[in-house]
């Protein structure tokens, strides 16, 4: 497939033929579309994991008393301060076939995470989680305490969280999700150790 691209050179308009795909597919759409699709799939999956794990964790950090909140916050920030390849190594050590967790996942449940795209998504989620948690925690800490107290008298705790807290904190949660997605999309160190 060829496309004609107008090119201006020396003040004269000319047409330049651009080859978009050759017989081997080297310069074809598949050469760049497949990695892009995989990157978007890994980043979206990692963001979903961050939302599922990070939202309750951020709420817990925002509502916990200082010693507990500080410990949870420090532990959640560990993947951010460790080198990404070290995070990947620890994930490989925990999820590898020789570890008890890896054997249980593979033999007991038939799930192999190492050297697969779900493993890459998990690695990207672990590295992105601190950014999600910090942003979501800041949003939860900004909520009006009077609204939360009024909500506690009217509904069950899970209803308060789903129908009051999450809508009020939704701008922070959306921002946290976008930050986590961007970090997961750009993650290389941990994912290359776990997925390749």
N, C-alpha and C positions, 0 to 999 in steps of 0.2 A: 504494500500500500504506500502510495506516495502522496504528498501534499505540496502544493505550490505556495510558497511564502513570499510575499512582496518584500523586497530589500531595496533600500535606497543607498546607492554608492556613487560618489562623485556627482551628486545632484541628479542622477538619472535613476528612475525607478526600474528595477529589474525583477525578474522572477527567479526564485531559487527553489530548487526541488529538494524536499526534505523527506528522507526515508523514515517512516514511522515503525516499520516492522520488516524484518528480513525473514528468510526461510527458516532460520534457526530460532527465531523469537528472541534473539539477544537484545535487540533494541526495541522490542515490542512492548505493548502495554502491560503484558503479564510480568515483564521483568521488573516493573516498578509498582504495579497495582497489587500483586500478591503480598509483598512485604508491607505495603501500606495497609491493606486489609487486615493482616495479622497484627500489626502494631495497634490499629484501632480496636480490634477485638480484645487484645490483651489489656489495653488501657481502659476500655469500657468495663471489662470484667473486674479489673483491679479497683476501679472506682466503685462498682457495685459492692465489692467486699468491704471497701473503706466505709461506705454508707452503712452497711449492715452491722459492722463491728464498731466503727468509730462513733456513730451517733449515740448509742447507749453509753459508750465509754466516756465521751465528752460530757454527757449529761451527768454521769456519775462523778466525774472530776469537778464539774461546776457546782454540784450539790454536796459533795463530801466535806467533812471537817478538814482543817489544814494538814495534819500529818498524813492522813490517808490520801487526800487530794495531791499533796506534794509527791508522795511515793508513786501514785498512779501516773501522774504527769511525767515524772522522771523516767519511769519504765517505758511509757509510750513514746518518749523522745529518743530512746536508744538507737533505733534504726537511722535516725537523722544524724547522729554524731559519729556513728561507726562508718568506716569506708564501705561503699556498696559491695565491693567484692568480698569483704568480710561477712556482711549480711548474707550474701549468696552462699558462702562457704558454710555458715552456720545452718542455713536452711537445707543445704545439701546434706550436712551431717545429721540433721533431725529427720529429714524425709527420705534419705537414701535407702537403698534396699537392705543394707547391713544394719540399720538402726531398728530398734523395736517399733517405732512409729511407722517407718517405711515398710517393714515386714507386715505389720498389721493392716496398713492400707492396701498393700499389694495382695497379700495372701488372703486376708480376711474379707476385704471389701472389693477387691479387684480394681483398685484405683492406683494408677501410677502417675505421680506428679512430676517426678524428675524426668527431664528430657522431653517434656510435652508443653504445649501452649498453656494448659491450666497451671502448670508449675511456674511458667513465666509470669502469668497473671498473679499468682500468689506472691511471687518475689516482688513484683511491681507494687502490689498492695501493701506488703510489709514496709517497703521503702516510702510509699506515699502516705501511709496511715498517720505518721506524726503531724504532717502538714494539715491533714483533714481534722484531726483531733484538736489541734491548737486553734484552728479557725472556728470550728464548731463550738468549742468551749468558750471562746470569747463571745460568740453570739448568745449562748445560754446564760452567761454571766450578766449580760445586758438586759435580761428580761425583768419586767417590773414585778417585784416581790408581792405587791398587793393583789395583782391579777392572779398570781399563782396561789396565794392564800385563799382567795375567793373561789378559785377553781377546785381546790382541795375539799371545800365544804359541799360542793355540788356534784362531783363525779368521782369515779374510781381513779386510782393512780394511773393506770394504763390509759384511761380515757383522757385524763389531764395531759398526759404526755403526747398522745396522738392528735387530740383535737384542740389543744390550747398551746402547748409548748412548741411543737413542731411548726405550726403555722406562724407563730410569732417569731420564731428563730429562722424561718425559711430563707430570708436573704443571706444570713450567715451560712446556712447549710448549702445553698446553691453555690456561694463563693467557695466554700470548702470543697465541694464536689468538683468544681472547675479547676481548682488548684491541684487536687489529687489527680484528676485526669491528665493535666499537663505534666505533672511529675511522673506519672506512670508512663505516659507516652515517650518521655525523654529518658526513662530509666534504661541503663545498659549494664552496669556492673553486676548487680545481683542477678538479673535475668539471664545474662550470658553464662553465669556459673551454674544456675539451676537448669536452664533449658537447652544447653548445648553440650 
